[in-house]
Amino acid sequence: MGVKLERVVKTYYDNLEEGKITGRKCLECGAVEWPPVLVCNTCGCADMEWIEMSGKGKLLQFVMPATITKKDEMKDIKPYVFGVVEVEEGPAVNAMVRGINKKNREEILAKLPVDVHMTIIPRDGYSTVIFDLDEE
């Protein structure tokens, strides 16, 4: 990669390449940060440790994406929505959630919150994390 990554970011992406989804836990207050950051957003402490995430979460709300351009860089993961997911370890994050479309959105909206899980997917030269609906 041509970009010099800050060490937390590099470690996170290296872990994804090894199939591990990791976050950072504050040694002062116990808050978990995912995606990981250098300093705790809850108390400001810099004493953080790496933890492996459970991969479990709850989809709290979502919106359907609108097509802005003809170039659809996300066509390989459709159907998806943009949602707020609360991960099992605590933080709520904005994320892509796969498996919701125009046909099933009303059904899913009526059931919120619904269980989701993290999935590592390959992108253009790196791996990233999205969420998938759990099977019922």
N, CA, C and O atoms as a GROMACS GRO file, in nm:
protein
  544
    1MET      N    1   0.083  -0.118   0.000
    1MET     CA    2   0.000   0.000   0.000
    1MET      C    3   0.087   0.124   0.000
    1MET      O    4   0.189   0.127   0.069
    2GLY      N    5   0.050   0.225  -0.076
    2GLY     CA    6   0.129   0.346  -0.086
    2GLY      C    7   0.108   0.445   0.027
    2GLY      O    8   0.186   0.539   0.041
    3VAL      N    9   0.004   0.427   0.109
    3VAL     CA   10  -0.026   0.520   0.216
    3VAL      C   11   0.036   0.468   0.345
    3VAL      O   12   0.028   0.349   0.375
    4LYS      N   13   0.098   0.558   0.422
    4LYS     CA   14   0.154   0.518   0.551
    4LYS      C   15   0.042   0.522   0.655
    4LYS      O   16  -0.012   0.629   0.685
    5LEU      N   17   0.008   0.406   0.709
    5LEU     CA   18  -0.101   0.398   0.804
    5LEU      C   19  -0.055   0.424   0.946
    5LEU      O   20   0.053   0.380   0.986
    6GLU      N   21  -0.136   0.494   1.020
    6GLU     CA   22  -0.112   0.511   1.163
    6GLU      C   23  -0.119   0.372   1.226
    6GLU      O   24  -0.192   0.286   1.176
    7ARG      N   25  -0.048   0.346   1.333
    7ARG     CA   26  -0.030   0.210   1.383
    7ARG      C   27  -0.160   0.140   1.423
    7ARG      O   28  -0.172   0.019   1.403
    8VAL      N   29  -0.258   0.211   1.478
    8VAL     CA   30  -0.384   0.148   1.514
    8VAL      C   31  -0.457   0.104   1.388
    8VAL      O   32  -0.509  -0.008   1.383
    9VAL      N   33  -0.461   0.188   1.289
    9VAL     CA   34  -0.528   0.156   1.164
    9VAL      C   35  -0.458   0.037   1.097
    9VAL      O   36  -0.525  -0.054   1.048
   10LYS      N   37  -0.326   0.039   1.093
   10LYS     CA   38  -0.250  -0.070   1.031
   10LYS      C   39  -0.277  -0.202   1.102
   10LYS      O   40  -0.300  -0.304   1.037
   11THR      N   41  -0.273  -0.201   1.234
   11THR     CA   42  -0.298  -0.324   1.310
   11THR      C   43  -0.438  -0.377   1.282
   11THR      O   44  -0.456  -0.497   1.264
   12TYR      N   45  -0.536  -0.289   1.279
   12TYR     CA   46  -0.674  -0.328   1.251
   12TYR      C   47  -0.684  -0.398   1.116
   12TYR      O   48  -0.742  -0.506   1.106
   13TYR      N   49  -0.629  -0.336   1.010
   13TYR     CA   50  -0.637  -0.395   0.878
   13TYR      C   51  -0.552  -0.521   0.865
   13TYR      O   52  -0.590  -0.613   0.793
   14ASP      N   53  -0.439  -0.526   0.932
   14ASP     CA   54  -0.360  -0.649   0.935
   14ASP      C   55  -0.441  -0.762   0.998
   14ASP      O   56  -0.439  -0.875   0.949
   15ASN      N   57  -0.511  -0.732   1.108
   15ASN     CA   58  -0.594  -0.833   1.174
   15ASN      C   59  -0.706  -0.881   1.082
   15ASN      O   60  -0.737  -1.000   1.079
   16LEU      N   61  -0.768  -0.789   1.008
   16LEU     CA   62  -0.872  -0.829   0.913
   16LEU      C   63  -0.817  -0.926   0.810
   16LEU      O   64  -0.883  -1.024   0.774
   17GLU      N   65  -0.696  -0.899   0.762
   17GLU     CA   66  -0.634  -0.988   0.664
   17GLU      C   67  -0.612  -1.128   0.721
   17GLU      O   68  -0.608  -1.226   0.647
   18GLU      N   69  -0.598  -1.138   0.854
   18GLU     CA   70  -0.582  -1.266   0.922
   18GLU      C   71  -0.717  -1.327   0.961
   18GLU      O   72  -0.721  -1.433   1.023
   19GLY      N   73  -0.827  -1.259   0.925
   19GLY     CA   74  -0.960  -1.311   0.956
   19GLY      C   75  -1.011  -1.275   1.094
   19GLY      O   76  -1.108  -1.335   1.141
   20LYS      N   77  -0.948  -1.178   1.161
   20LYS     CA   78  -0.989  -1.138   1.295
   20LYS      C   79  -1.044  -0.996   1.293
   20LYS      O   80  -0.982  -0.906   1.236
   21ILE      N   81  -1.160  -0.977   1.355
   21ILE     CA   82  -1.217  -0.844   1.370
   21ILE      C   83  -1.186  -0.797   1.511
   21ILE      O   84  -1.232  -0.856   1.609
   22THR      N   85  -1.108  -0.692   1.521
   22THR     CA   86  -1.060  -0.646   1.651
   22THR      C   87  -1.106  -0.503   1.681
   22THR      O   88  -1.128  -0.422   1.591
   23GLY      N   89  -1.118  -0.477   1.808
   23GLY     CA   90  -1.148  -0.343   1.859
   23GLY      C   91  -1.049  -0.310   1.968
   23GLY      O   92  -0.954  -0.385   1.991
   24ARG      N   93  -1.071  -0.198   2.035
   24ARG     CA   94  -0.982  -0.158   2.144
   24ARG      C   95  -1.066  -0.134   2.268
   24ARG      O   96  -1.170  -0.069   2.263
   25LYS      N   97  -1.019  -0.188   2.381
   25LYS     CA   98  -1.088  -0.173   2.509
   25LYS      C   99  -1.006  -0.082   2.599
   25LYS      O  100  -0.885  -0.100   2.616
   26CYS      N  101  -1.073   0.016   2.657
   26CYS     CA  102  -1.008   0.110   2.747
   26CYS      C  103  -0.977   0.042   2.880
   26CYS      O  104  -1.064  -0.020   2.941
   27LEU      N  105  -0.853   0.054   2.925
   27LEU     CA  106  -0.812  -0.006   3.052
   27LEU      C  107  -0.857   0.079   3.171
   27LEU      O  108  -0.853   0.032   3.284
   28GLU      N  109  -0.900   0.202   3.146
   28GLU     CA  110  -0.947   0.291   3.252
   28GLU      C  111  -1.096   0.270   3.282
   28GLU      O  112  -1.133   0.243   3.395
   29CYS      N  113  -1.180   0.283   3.179
   29CYS     CA  114  -1.325   0.278   3.201
   29CYS      C  115  -1.392   0.153   3.144
   29CYS      O  116  -1.509   0.128   3.173
   30GLY      N  117  -1.320   0.075   3.063
   30GLY     CA  118  -1.375  -0.048   3.008
   30GLY      C  119  -1.454  -0.033   2.879
   30GLY      O  120  -1.503  -0.132   2.824
   31ALA      N  121  -1.467   0.090   2.828
   31ALA     CA  122  -1.541   0.112   2.704
   31ALA      C  123  -1.467   0.045   2.588
   31ALA      O  124  -1.344   0.041   2.584
   32VAL      N  125  -1.545  -0.007   2.493
   32VAL     CA  126  -1.488  -0.069   2.374
   32VAL      C  127  -1.510   0.025   2.256
   32VAL      O  128  -1.618   0.081   2.238
   33GLU      N  129  -1.406   0.040   2.177
   33GLU     CA  130  -1.412   0.122   2.056
   33GLU      C  131  -1.400   0.031   1.934
   33GLU      O  132  -1.304  -0.044   1.920
   34TRP      N  133  -1.501   0.039   1.848
   34TRP     CA  134  -1.495  -0.028   1.718
   34TRP      C  135  -1.567   0.058   1.617
   34TRP      O  136  -1.680   0.099   1.642
   35PRO      N  137  -1.506   0.086   1.506
   35PRO     CA  138  -1.369   0.055   1.470
   35PRO      C  139  -1.272   0.114   1.572
   35PRO      O  140  -1.303   0.214   1.638
   36PRO      N  141  -1.155   0.054   1.584
   36PRO     CA  142  -1.061   0.095   1.689
   36PRO      C  143  -1.004   0.235   1.667
   36PRO      O  144  -0.985   0.281   1.555
   37VAL      N  145  -0.978   0.301   1.780
   37VAL     CA  146  -0.917   0.434   1.781
   37VAL      C  147  -0.801   0.434   1.878
   37VAL      O  148  -0.784   0.341   1.957
   38LEU      N  149  -0.722   0.538   1.872
   38LEU     CA  150  -0.602   0.547   1.956
   38LEU      C  151  -0.637   0.577   2.102
   38LEU      O  152  -0.574   0.523   2.193
   39VAL      N  153  -0.737   0.664   2.123
   39VAL     CA  154  -0.772   0.710   2.258
   39VAL      C  155  -0.921   0.685   2.282
   39VAL      O  156  -1.001   0.700   2.190
   40CYS      N  157  -0.957   0.647   2.403
   40CYS     CA  158  -1.096   0.618   2.439
   40CYS      C  159  -1.184   0.741   2.418
   40CYS      O  160  -1.153   0.850   2.465
   41ASN      N  161  -1.294   0.723   2.346
   41ASN     CA  162  -1.390   0.831   2.324
   41ASN      C  163  -1.476   0.858   2.447
   41ASN      O  164  -1.538   0.964   2.454
   42THR      N  165  -1.481   0.767   2.543
   42THR     CA  166  -1.561   0.786   2.663
   42THR      C  167  -1.489   0.868   2.769
   42THR      O  168  -1.545   0.962   2.824
   43CYS      N  169  -1.362   0.831   2.798
   43CYS     CA  170  -1.292   0.899   2.907
   43CYS      C  171  -1.163   0.969   2.865
   43CYS      O  172  -1.103   1.041   2.945
   44GLY      N  173  -1.119   0.947   2.740
   44GLY     CA  174  -0.998   1.013   2.692
   44GLY      C  175  -0.868   0.943   2.727
   44GLY      O  176  -0.761   0.994   2.695
   45CYS      N  177  -0.876   0.828   2.790
   45CYS     CA  178  -0.756   0.754   2.830
   45CYS      C  179  -0.686   0.694   2.708
   45CYS      O  180  -0.751   0.647   2.615
   46ALA      N  181  -0.555   0.695   2.710
   46ALA     CA  182  -0.477   0.637   2.600
   46ALA      C  183  -0.436   0.493   2.629
   46ALA      O  184  -0.378   0.427   2.543
   47ASP      N  185  -0.466   0.442   2.749
   47ASP     CA  186  -0.433   0.303   2.782
   47ASP      C  187  -0.541   0.211   2.727
   47ASP      O  188  -0.646   0.192   2.790
   48MET      N  189  -0.515   0.155   2.610
   48MET     CA  190  -0.612   0.070   2.542
   48MET      C  191  -0.547  -0.064   2.511
   48MET      O  192  -0.425  -0.073   2.492
   49GLU      N  193  -0.629  -0.170   2.507
   49GLU     CA  194  -0.579  -0.301   2.468
   49GLU      C  195  -0.663  -0.354   2.352
   49GLU      O  196  -0.781  -0.322   2.339
   50TRP      N  197  -0.600  -0.438   2.270
   50TRP     CA  198  -0.670  -0.499   2.158
   50TRP      C  199  -0.757  -0.613   2.210
   50TRP      O  200  -0.714  -0.690   2.296
   51ILE      N  201  -0.879  -0.622   2.157
   51ILE     CA  202  -0.967  -0.735   2.188
   51ILE      C  203  -1.025  -0.787   2.057
   51ILE      O  204  -1.038  -0.713   1.960
   52GLU      N  205  -1.059  -0.915   2.055
   52GLU     CA  206  -1.128  -0.970   1.938
   52GLU      C  207  -1.278  -0.951   1.960
   52GLU      O  208  -1.332  -0.985   2.065
   53MET      N  209  -1.344  -0.897   1.860
   53MET     CA  210  -1.486  -0.869   1.868
   53MET      C  211  -1.566  -0.998   1.851
   53MET      O  212  -1.522  -1.091   1.783
   54SER      N  213  -1.684  -1.004   1.915
   54SER     CA  214  -1.770  -1.122   1.902
   54SER      C  215  -1.828  -1.133   1.762
   54SER      O  216  -1.860  -1.243   1.716
   55GLY      N  217  -1.843  -1.020   1.695
   55GLY     CA  218  -1.904  -1.019   1.563
   55GLY      C  219  -2.054  -1.005   1.565
   55GLY      O  220  -2.117  -0.998   1.460
   56LYS      N  221  -2.114  -1.002   1.684
   56LYS     CA  222  -2.259  -0.995   1.697
   56LYS      C  223  -2.305  -0.852   1.718
   56LYS      O  224  -2.235  -0.770   1.776
   57GLY      N  225  -2.426  -0.823   1.668
   57GLY     CA  226  -2.483  -0.692   1.689
   57GLY      C  227  -2.632  -0.690   1.665
   57GLY      O  228  -2.692  -0.791   1.628
   58LYS      N  229  -2.690  -0.572   1.688
   58LYS     CA  230  -2.834  -0.550   1.665
   58LYS      C  231  -2.849  -0.432   1.572
   58LYS      O  232  -2.795  -0.324   1.598
   59LEU      N  233  -2.923  -0.452   1.465
   59LEU     CA  234  -2.956  -0.342   1.375
   59LEU      C  235  -3.070  -0.264   1.440
   59LEU      O  236  -3.177  -0.319   1.465
   60LEU      N  237  -3.045  -0.134   1.466
   60LEU     CA  238  -3.143  -0.051   1.536
   60LEU      C  239  -3.232   0.028   1.440
   60LEU      O  240  -3.351   0.046   1.465
   61GLN      N  241  -3.173   0.076   1.332
   61GLN     CA  242  -3.247   0.152   1.232
   61GLN      C  243  -3.169   0.150   1.101
   61GLN      O  244  -3.050   0.119   1.100
   62PHE      N  245  -3.237   0.184   0.990
   62PHE     CA  246  -3.168   0.185   0.862
   62PHE      C  247  -3.241   0.272   0.762
   62PHE      O  248  -3.359   0.304   0.777
   63VAL      N  249  -3.166   0.310   0.659
   63VAL     CA  250  -3.222   0.382   0.544
   63VAL      C  251  -3.172   0.313   0.418
   63VAL      O  252  -3.062   0.258   0.415
   64MET      N  253  -3.255   0.318   0.316
   64MET     CA  254  -3.218   0.261   0.187
   64MET      C  255  -3.126   0.360   0.115
   64MET      O  256  -3.149   0.480   0.122
   65PRO      N  257  -3.022   0.311   0.048
   65PRO     CA  258  -2.934   0.401  -0.027
   65PRO      C  259  -3.001   0.451  -0.154
   65PRO      O  260  -3.084   0.382  -0.213
   66ALA      N  261  -2.963   0.570  -0.196
   66ALA     CA  262  -3.009   0.624  -0.323
   66ALA      C  263  -2.895   0.616  -0.423
   66ALA      O  264  -2.779   0.635  -0.386
   67THR      N  265  -2.926   0.587  -0.547
   67THR     CA  266  -2.823   0.584  -0.650
   67THR      C  267  -2.790   0.727  -0.690
   67THR      O  268  -2.877   0.801  -0.734
   68ILE      N  269  -2.664   0.765  -0.674
   68ILE     CA  270  -2.621   0.901  -0.703
   68ILE      C  271  -2.556   0.908  -0.840
   68ILE      O  272  -2.572   1.006  -0.913
   69THR      N  273  -2.483   0.804  -0.876
   69THR     CA  274  -2.416   0.802  -1.006
   69THR      C  275  -2.443   0.668  -1.074
   69THR      O  276  -2.494   0.575  -1.013
   70LYS      N  277  -2.411   0.662  -1.200
   70LYS     CA  278  -2.426   0.536  -1.273
   70LYS      C  279  -2.320   0.434  -1.234
   70LYS      O  280  -2.340   0.314  -1.250
   71LYS      N  281  -2.206   0.483  -1.183
   71LYS     CA  282  -2.098   0.393  -1.141
   71LYS      C  283  -2.132   0.341  -1.002
   71LYS      O  284  -2.127   0.415  -0.904
   72ASP      N  285  -2.166   0.214  -0.994
   72ASP     CA  286  -2.206   0.154  -0.867
   72ASP      C  287  -2.091   0.069  -0.813
   72ASP      O  288  -2.075  -0.047  -0.852
   73GLU      N  289  -2.012   0.127  -0.724
   73GLU     CA  290  -1.895   0.056  -0.670
   73GLU      C  291  -1.933  -0.051  -0.568
   73GLU      O  292  -1.848  -0.130  -0.528
   74MET      N  293  -2.058  -0.055  -0.527
   74MET     CA  294  -2.099  -0.152  -0.427
   74MET      C  295  -2.188  -0.263  -0.484
   74MET      O  296  -2.252  -0.335  -0.408
   75LYS      N  297  -2.193  -0.276  -0.614
   75LYS     CA  298  -2.284  -0.373  -0.675
   75LYS      C  299  -2.257  -0.517  -0.632
   75LYS      O  300  -2.347  -0.601  -0.634
   76ASP      N  301  -2.134  -0.545  -0.592
   76ASP     CA  302  -2.100  -0.682  -0.551
   76ASP      C  303  -2.155  -0.721  -0.414
   76ASP      O  304  -2.150  -0.838  -0.378
   77ILE      N  305  -2.206  -0.626  -0.338
   77ILE     CA  306  -2.261  -0.662  -0.207
   77ILE      C  307  -2.410  -0.632  -0.196
   77ILE      O  308  -2.466  -0.640  -0.086
   78LYS      N  309  -2.475  -0.597  -0.304
   78LYS     CA  310  -2.618  -0.568  -0.300
   78LYS      C  311  -2.697  -0.692  -0.266
   78LYS      O  312  -2.651  -0.802  -0.296
   79PRO      N  313  -2.814  -0.681  -0.206
   79PRO     CA  314  -2.875  -0.558  -0.158
   79PRO      C  315  -2.819  -0.517  -0.022
   79PRO      O  316  -2.784  -0.603   0.059
   80TYR      N  317  -2.811  -0.389   0.004
   80TYR     CA  318  -2.762  -0.340   0.132
   80TYR      C  319  -2.835  -0.211   0.169
   80TYR      O  320  -2.899  -0.147   0.086
   81VAL      N  321  -2.823  -0.176   0.298
   81VAL     CA  322  -2.876  -0.050   0.350
   81VAL      C  323  -2.768   0.013   0.436
   81VAL      O  324  -2.669  -0.051   0.470
   82PHE      N  325  -2.789   0.140   0.471
   82PHE     CA  326  -2.704   0.205   0.569
   82PHE      C  327  -2.780   0.202   0.700
   82PHE      O  328  -2.895   0.245   0.707
   83GLY      N  329  -2.716   0.151   0.805
   83GLY     CA  330  -2.786   0.135   0.931
   83GLY      C  331  -2.704   0.172   1.051
   83GLY      O  332  -2.583   0.195   1.042
   84VAL      N  333  -2.772   0.178   1.164
   84VAL     CA  334  -2.707   0.194   1.293
   84VAL      C  335  -2.709   0.058   1.360
   84VAL      O  336  -2.815   0.000   1.385
   85VAL      N  337  -2.589   0.008   1.390
   85VAL     CA  338  -2.574  -0.124   1.452
   85VAL      C  339  -2.508  -0.106   1.587
   85VAL      O  340  -2.404  -0.041   1.599
   86GLU      N  341  -2.570  -0.164   1.689
   86GLU     CA  342  -2.508  -0.166   1.821
   86GLU      C  343  -2.438  -0.301   1.834
   86GLU      O  344  -2.502  -0.406   1.835
   87VAL      N  345  -2.304  -0.298   1.842
   87VAL     CA  346  -2.231  -0.423   1.853
   87VAL      C  347  -2.241  -0.476   1.996
   87VAL      O  348  -2.262  -0.400   2.090
   88GLU      N  349  -2.226  -0.605   2.011
   88GLU     CA  350  -2.243  -0.671   2.141
   88GLU      C  351  -2.155  -0.607   2.250
   88GLU      O  352  -2.195  -0.601   2.367
   89GLU      N  353  -2.037  -0.561   2.212
   89GLU     CA  354  -1.944  -0.504   2.309
   89GLU      C  355  -1.981  -0.361   2.352
   89GLU      O  356  -1.918  -0.306   2.442
   90GLY      N  357  -2.083  -0.301   2.288
   90GLY     CA  358  -2.129  -0.172   2.336
   90GLY      C  359  -2.148  -0.060   2.238
   90GLY      O  360  -2.256   0.000   2.236
   91PRO      N  361  -2.050  -0.027   2.155
   91PRO     CA  362  -2.068   0.092   2.072
   91PRO      C  363  -2.173   0.072   1.963
   91PRO      O  364  -2.190  -0.037   1.909
   92ALA      N  365  -2.242   0.182   1.930
   92ALA     CA  366  -2.333   0.184   1.815
   92ALA      C  367  -2.259   0.255   1.702
   92ALA      O  368  -2.200   0.361   1.722
   93VAL      N  369  -2.262   0.195   1.584
   93VAL     CA  370  -2.185   0.247   1.471
   93VAL      C  371  -2.274   0.257   1.347
   93VAL      O  372  -2.373   0.185   1.334
   94ASN      N  373  -2.237   0.347   1.258
   94ASN     CA  374  -2.299   0.353   1.126
   94ASN      C  375  -2.232   0.248   1.040
   94ASN      O  376  -2.109   0.238   1.038
   95ALA      N  377  -2.311   0.168   0.970
   95ALA     CA  378  -2.253   0.056   0.895
   95ALA      C  379  -2.340   0.018   0.776
   95ALA      O  380  -2.457   0.053   0.768
   96MET      N  381  -2.278  -0.055   0.685
   96MET     CA  382  -2.352  -0.116   0.575
   96MET      C  383  -2.405  -0.250   0.624
   96MET      O  384  -2.333  -0.329   0.686
   97VAL      N  385  -2.533  -0.275   0.594
   97VAL     CA  386  -2.596  -0.401   0.633
   97VAL      C  387  -2.652  -0.466   0.506
   97VAL      O  388  -2.731  -0.406   0.433
   98ARG      N  389  -2.610  -0.588   0.483
   98ARG     CA  390  -2.647  -0.660   0.362
   98ARG      C  391  -2.770  -0.746   0.387
   98ARG      O  392  -2.788  -0.802   0.495
   99GLY      N  393  -2.855  -0.755   0.284
   99GLY     CA  394  -2.968  -0.847   0.290
   99GLY      C  395  -3.104  -0.781   0.299
   99GLY      O  396  -3.206  -0.850   0.304
  100ILE      N  397  -3.108  -0.649   0.302
  100ILE     CA  398  -3.237  -0.578   0.308
  100ILE      C  399  -3.259  -0.512   0.172
  100ILE      O  400  -3.170  -0.446   0.118
  101ASN      N  401  -3.379  -0.531   0.119
  101ASN     CA  402  -3.412  -0.472  -0.011
  101ASN      C  403  -3.553  -0.413  -0.005
  101ASN      O  404  -3.618  -0.416   0.100
  102LYS      N  405  -3.601  -0.362  -0.116
  102LYS     CA  406  -3.734  -0.300  -0.121
  102LYS      C  407  -3.844  -0.399  -0.086
  102LYS      O  408  -3.947  -0.361  -0.029
  103LYS      N  409  -3.823  -0.526  -0.119
  103LYS     CA  410  -3.927  -0.626  -0.094
  103LYS      C  411  -3.940  -0.662   0.054
  103LYS      O  412  -4.051  -0.687   0.102
  104ASN      N  413  -3.829  -0.666   0.128
  104ASN     CA  414  -3.837  -0.710   0.268
  104ASN      C  415  -3.818  -0.597   0.370
  104ASN      O  416  -3.820  -0.624   0.490
  105ARG      N  417  -3.800  -0.473   0.326
  105ARG     CA  418  -3.770  -0.365   0.420
  105ARG      C  419  -3.880  -0.341   0.522
  105ARG      O  420  -3.851  -0.319   0.640
  106GLU      N  421  -4.008  -0.345   0.480
  106GLU     CA  422  -4.118  -0.320   0.575
  106GLU      C  423  -4.122  -0.429   0.682
  106GLU      O  424  -4.145  -0.401   0.800
  107GLU      N  425  -4.101  -0.552   0.640
  107GLU     CA  426  -4.098  -0.664   0.734
  107GLU      C  427  -3.985  -0.647   0.836
  107GLU      O  428  -4.005  -0.668   0.955
  108ILE      N  429  -3.867  -0.609   0.789
  108ILE     CA  430  -3.752  -0.590   0.878
  108ILE      C  431  -3.776  -0.470   0.970
  108ILE      O  432  -3.747  -0.478   1.089
  109LEU      N  433  -3.829  -0.360   0.915
  109LEU     CA  434  -3.858  -0.241   0.998
  109LEU      C  435  -3.951  -0.276   1.114
  109LEU      O  436  -3.934  -0.226   1.225
  110ALA      N  437  -4.050  -0.361   1.088
  110ALA     CA  438  -4.147  -0.399   1.191
  110ALA      C  439  -4.084  -0.483   1.302
  110ALA      O  440  -4.137  -0.488   1.413
  111LYS      N  441  -3.971  -0.548   1.273
  111LYS     CA  442  -3.906  -0.636   1.371
  111LYS      C  443  -3.792  -0.569   1.448
  111LYS      O  444  -3.742  -0.627   1.544
  112LEU      N  445  -3.751  -0.448   1.409
  112LEU     CA  446  -3.633  -0.385   1.471
  112LEU      C  447  -3.645  -0.384   1.623
  112LEU      O  448  -3.754  -0.362   1.675
  113PRO      N  449  -3.535  -0.407   1.695
  113PRO     CA  450  -3.400  -0.439   1.647
  113PRO      C  451  -3.390  -0.585   1.603
  113PRO      O  452  -3.457  -0.672   1.658
  114VAL      N  453  -3.306  -0.611   1.503
  114VAL     CA  454  -3.284  -0.747   1.454
  114VAL      C  455  -3.136  -0.782   1.466
  114VAL      O  456  -3.049  -0.695   1.461
  115ASP      N  457  -3.111  -0.911   1.480
  115ASP     CA  458  -2.974  -0.959   1.496
  115ASP      C  459  -2.898  -0.954   1.364
  115ASP      O  460  -2.951  -0.987   1.258
  116VAL      N  461  -2.772  -0.910   1.374
  116VAL     CA  462  -2.681  -0.906   1.260
  116VAL      C  463  -2.545  -0.958   1.305
  116VAL      O  464  -2.520  -0.971   1.425
  117HIS      N  465  -2.460  -0.986   1.210
  117HIS     CA  466  -2.324  -1.029   1.242
  117HIS      C  467  -2.225  -0.967   1.145
  117HIS      O  468  -2.258  -0.938   1.030
  118MET      N  469  -2.104  -0.947   1.194
  118MET     CA  470  -1.997  -0.889   1.114
  118MET      C  471  -1.946  -0.991   1.012
  118MET      O  472  -1.936  -1.110   1.041
  119THR      N  473  -1.914  -0.942   0.893
  119THR     CA  474  -1.856  -1.025   0.788
  119THR      C  475  -1.740  -0.948   0.727
  119THR      O  476  -1.754  -0.832   0.690
  120ILE      N  477  -1.626  -1.014   0.716
  120ILE     CA  478  -1.510  -0.952   0.650
  120ILE      C  479  -1.525  -0.976   0.500
  120ILE      O  480  -1.545  -1.089   0.456
  121ILE      N  481  -1.516  -0.868   0.422
  121ILE     CA  482  -1.525  -0.881   0.277
  121ILE      C  483  -1.403  -0.816   0.212
  121ILE      O  484  -1.351  -0.716   0.262
  122PRO      N  485  -1.358  -0.874   0.101
  122PRO     CA  486  -1.246  -0.812   0.028
  122PRO      C  487  -1.296  -0.693  -0.053
  122PRO      O  488  -1.403  -0.699  -0.114
  123ARG      N  489  -1.219  -0.587  -0.054
  123ARG     CA  490  -1.249  -0.471  -0.138
  123ARG      C  491  -1.132  -0.454  -0.233
  123ARG      O  492  -1.060  -0.550  -0.260
  124ASP      N  493  -1.112  -0.339  -0.283
  124ASP     CA  494  -1.010  -0.313  -0.384
  124ASP      C  495  -0.871  -0.306  -0.319
  124ASP      O  496  -0.819  -0.196  -0.297
  125GLY      N  497  -0.810  -0.421  -0.288
  125GLY     CA  498  -0.677  -0.424  -0.231
  125GLY      C  499  -0.672  -0.426  -0.079
  125GLY      O  500  -0.564  -0.421  -0.022
  126TYR      N  501  -0.786  -0.434  -0.012
  126TYR     CA  502  -0.790  -0.442   0.134
  126TYR      C  503  -0.917  -0.515   0.175
  126TYR      O  504  -1.002  -0.543   0.091
  127SER      N  505  -0.929  -0.546   0.303
  127SER     CA  506  -1.051  -0.608   0.355
  127SER      C  507  -1.122  -0.507   0.443
  127SER      O  508  -1.060  -0.418   0.502
  128THR      N  509  -1.254  -0.520   0.452
  128THR     CA  510  -1.332  -0.433   0.538
  128THR      C  511  -1.444  -0.515   0.601
  128THR      O  512  -1.459  -0.633   0.571
  129VAL      N  513  -1.522  -0.453   0.688
  129VAL     CA  514  -1.628  -0.522   0.760
  129VAL      C  515  -1.762  -0.462   0.724
  129VAL      O  516  -1.779  -0.340   0.724
  130ILE      N  517  -1.858  -0.548   0.693
  130ILE     CA  518  -1.998  -0.508   0.681
  130ILE      C  519  -2.078  -0.601   0.772
  130ILE      O  520  -2.022  -0.693   0.832
  131PHE      N  521  -2.207  -0.576   0.782
  131PHE     CA  522  -2.293  -0.661   0.862
  131PHE      C  523  -2.390  -0.734   0.772
  131PHE      O  524  -2.435  -0.681   0.670
  132ASP      N  525  -2.423  -0.858   0.811
  132ASP     CA  526  -2.524  -0.938   0.743
  132ASP      C  527  -2.635  -0.968   0.840
  132ASP      O  528  -2.612  -0.982   0.960
  133LEU      N  529  -2.758  -0.977   0.788
  133LEU     CA  530  -2.870  -1.020   0.872
  133LEU      C  531  -2.848  -1.163   0.917
  133LEU      O  532  -2.801  -1.246   0.840
  134ASP      N  533  -2.882  -1.192   1.042
  134ASP     CA  534  -2.874  -1.330   1.089
  134ASP      C  535  -2.990  -1.409   1.029
  134ASP      O  536  -3.097  -1.353   1.004
  135GLU      N  537  -2.969  -1.536   1.007
  135GLU     CA  538  -3.077  -1.624   0.961
  135GLU      C  539  -3.173  -1.646   1.076
  135GLU      O  540  -3.132  -1.655   1.192
  136GLU      N  541  -3.299  -1.654   1.044
  136GLU     CA  542  -3.398  -1.676   1.151
  136GLU      C  543  -3.427  -1.822   1.169
  136GLU      O  544  -3.508  -1.859   1.255
   0.00000   0.00000   0.00000
